[in-house]
């Protein structure tokens, strides 16, 4: 059981769950890499964000690091419209929950 003060990122069980999810972009079956999203989060250079993680295939995760987050997500959000819409819906739910605390 996760400690309520412990973020999902620091929870090894949570990262195992992400590794067992299909790739968020291609749907490729696990194992996936937990890809941390630093832009717009509490992460930064050398700091991984608490819970902004997507399951990505190893190849896509390596590409995310190679070309940079912004370039990666812009390319894949335009290439895979379903991926873009899942991101939009996820953000909309986050805004709703923030505004209805």
C-alpha positions in Angstrom: 0.0 0.0 0.0 1.3 3.4 -0.9 2.1 6.0 1.8 -0.3 8.9 1.2 2.6 11.4 1.4 4.6 9.3 -1.1 4.2 10.4 -4.7 3.4 7.7 -7.3 6.8 8.4 -9.0 8.6 7.2 -5.9 6.4 4.2 -5.6 8.2 1.2 -7.2 4.8 -0.6 -7.4 3.4 2.2 -9.5 6.3 2.2 -11.9 5.9 -1.6 -12.3 2.3 -1.0 -13.2 3.3 1.6 -15.9 5.9 -0.9 -17.3 3.0 -3.4 -17.6 0.8 -1.0 -19.7 0.8 -0.9 -23.5 2.6 2.0 -25.2 0.4 5.0 -25.0 1.1 6.1 -28.5 1.3 2.9 -30.6 -0.6 0.4 -28.3 2.5 -2.0 -28.5 2.2 -4.5 -25.8 4.3 -4.3 -22.6 6.9 -4.0 -21.4 6.9 -0.2 -21.7 9.2 2.4 -20.3 7.8 4.9 -17.7 8.5 8.2 -19.7 8.5 11.2 -17.3 7.0 14.4 -18.6 8.9 17.4 -17.2 7.3 20.3 -19.1 4.5 21.8 -17.2 5.2 19.7 -14.1 7.2 20.0 -10.9 10.2 18.3 -12.6 13.1 19.9 -14.3 16.7 19.3 -15.3 17.8 16.4 -13.2 14.4 16.2 -11.4 11.7 13.7 -12.4 8.2 14.9 -11.8 6.1 13.2 -9.2 3.4 11.6 -11.3 3.5 12.8 -14.9 4.4 9.5 -16.5 3.3 7.8 -19.7 4.0 4.2 -20.8 6.1 4.4 -24.0 7.8 1.7 -26.0 11.6 1.7 -25.3 12.2 3.1 -28.9 9.8 6.0 -28.4 11.1 6.8 -25.0 14.7 7.0 -26.4 13.4 9.3 -29.1 11.7 11.5 -26.6 15.1 12.0 -24.9 16.9 12.4 -28.2 14.8 15.1 -29.8 13.4 16.7 -26.7 10.0 16.6 -25.1 8.4 19.4 -26.9 9.5 18.3 -30.3 8.5 14.7 -29.5 5.0 15.4 -28.3 4.3 17.9 -31.1 5.3 15.3 -33.7 3.3 12.5 -32.1 0.2 14.5 -31.3 -0.1 15.5 -34.9 0.8 12.1 -36.2 -1.6 10.2 -33.9 -4.8 12.1 -33.4 -6.1 9.5 -30.9 -3.0 10.2 -28.7 -3.6 13.9 -28.8 -7.3 13.5 -27.8 -6.4 11.2 -24.9 -3.9 13.9 -23.7 -6.6 16.6 -24.0 -9.2 14.6 -22.1 -6.7 13.8 -19.4 -5.8 17.5 -19.0 -9.5 18.5 -19.0 -10.2 16.0 -16.2 -7.2 17.4 -14.2 -8.5 21.0 -14.6 -12.0 19.9 -13.5 -10.6 18.2 -10.4 -8.5 21.2 -9.5 -11.5 23.5 -9.8 -13.8 21.3 -7.8 -11.7 20.5 -4.7 
